[in-house]
Amino acid sequence: MSLRETTIVVLGATGLVGRECLSILHGAGVPAHRVTPLATAASAGAVVPFGPEALTVREVTPGAFDGAGVAIFAASSRAALEWAPHALERGVRVVDNSSAFRLHPSVPLVVPEVNGHELDAGPPLVANPNCSTIILLAAVEPLRRLFGLGAIVLTTCQAVSGAGRAGLDALARESQDRHAGPDPSPGSPFPEPCTGNVFSHNSPTDPDDGVNGEERKIIAESRKILDRPDLPITPTCLRVPVARAHTESILVRLERPATLAEVRGAYADAPGLRVVDDRAANRFPTPRRADGADPVLVGRFRPDPAEPPGPGGRSRSWCFLACGDQIRKGAALNAVQIADRLASRSRAPTYA
């Protein structure tokens, strides 16, 4: 059965990720009558776009999952923990965007281009990774497959929409007001002003080791997805005054050295990626180019200056940029890709 023939529930349909899921489903040719948008009672009755059509959002109840084949959860961890059991009891396969199940040992955490084989058995519940993790691992995968992966160091420059509509509203409000004060505007989800500013990611920082929550997610999720529990990963996560699409500056340490030609060749026809790497024109990945795009953009490949290439121009350490739309590939598109794979399986076993 294809995704177009499956009844699909989208929980959290009024949020940024939920609406993006609906847009992607419509673009994939899923008919409107196959899609049921759900939300809490507060948002029930709202109208959401589905291509040229409009769908009315229903209140989520246990019975709302009856007859569905796949449910995409684009809501909070609390909502996932509350409603996933009801879907699973009814034999509905669940793809969850929250962090609720990501590190559960029996729940696959999947980036289809990286570990899509974990979907072959048709698991009833699949977790969607954090947006920065998805962009990172999609970008690194061609090198990992060909040369092995020894370590990753990265700095993320994350768009404000990663904090939802409240983040977008804060940036728009502060830009319009030319907000220059030391404090964020009222209603902002951030501890610092957005406009004209760069600051440490707004997730809580551990007072003991100084690692913040976003950085810890990247470390733990990447290790699980790659099945490398001891892989050295050193992230630094920042917020930048960009509406949409994350940028990541990545340094990878390979297990086997590679030349520039081999690195670039690794990305030729790599699924889910687009190379933007024109040194002469100084044209490389940017969040503006990635905004609204499905592929993750990669480019500015160069050997680590601290470790000059050896004979034949081979190096184990390579730097490059990756930019990805964190609402599409970093969330909604990745979830729909998983749902598409699950839809081809028979209905999930029920859990009474």
URPE-V821979 format. One record per backbone hydrogen bond with DSSP energy under -0.5 kcal/mol. NH is the residue of the N-H (numbers start at 1). CO is the residue of the C=O. Records with the same first field share a line. If there is no record, write none. Layout:
# URPE-V821979
NH: CO, CO
This chain:
# URPE-V821979
5: 2
6: 3
8: 6, 34
9: 70
10: 36
11: 9, 72
12: 38
13: 10, 38
15: 12
18: 12
19: 15
20: 16
21: 17
22: 18
23: 19
24: 20
25: 21
26: 22
27: 23
28: 24
29: 26
30: 25
34: 31
35: 32
36: 8
37: 35
38: 10
39: 58
43: 40
44: 40
45: 57
46: 43
48: 55
50: 53
53: 50
55: 48
57: 46
58: 37
60: 39
64: 61
65: 62
66: 63
68: 65
69: 7
70: 7
71: 93
72: 9
73: 71, 95
74: 11, 72
80: 76
81: 77
82: 78
83: 79
84: 80
87: 83
88: 84
89: 85
90: 86, 87
91: 88
92: 87
93: 69
94: 124
95: 71
96: 94, 126
97: 73, 95
104: 101
107: 104
108: 106, 125
110: 108, 127
114: 111
115: 111
116: 112
118: 115
119: 116
120: 117
122: 119
126: 94
127: 108
128: 96
129: 110
134: 130
135: 131
136: 132
137: 133
138: 134
139: 135
140: 136
141: 137
143: 140
144: 140
145: 141
146: 142
147: 143
148: 143, 144
150: 253
151: 253
152: 232
153: 251
154: 234
155: 249
156: 236
157: 247
158: 156, 238
160: 242
161: 243
162: 159
163: 160
164: 161
167: 164
168: 164
169: 165
170: 166
171: 167
172: 168
173: 169
174: 170
175: 171
176: 172
177: 173
178: 175
179: 174
188: 185
197: 194
199: 239
201: 237
206: 211
210: 206
213: 204
216: 212
217: 213
218: 214
219: 215
220: 216
221: 217
222: 218
223: 219
224: 220
225: 221
226: 222
227: 223, 224
228: 223
231: 228
232: 150
234: 152
235: 233
236: 154
238: 156
239: 199
240: 158
241: 197
242: 240
246: 324
247: 157
248: 322
249: 155
250: 248, 320
251: 153
252: 318
253: 151
254: 252, 316
255: 147, 148
256: 147
258: 315
263: 259
264: 260
265: 261
266: 262
267: 263, 264
268: 265
270: 267
273: 270
274: 296
276: 298
278: 283
279: 277
282: 278, 279
283: 278
284: 282
285: 276
290: 286
291: 287
293: 290
296: 272
297: 323
298: 274
299: 321
302: 319
304: 317
307: 304
310: 314
313: 310
314: 311
315: 258
318: 252, 316
319: 302
320: 250
321: 299
322: 248
323: 297
324: 246
326: 324
330: 325
331: 328
332: 327
333: 328
334: 328
335: 331
336: 332
337: 333
338: 334
339: 335
340: 336
341: 337
342: 338
343: 339
344: 340, 341
345: 342
348: 91
351: 88
352: 350
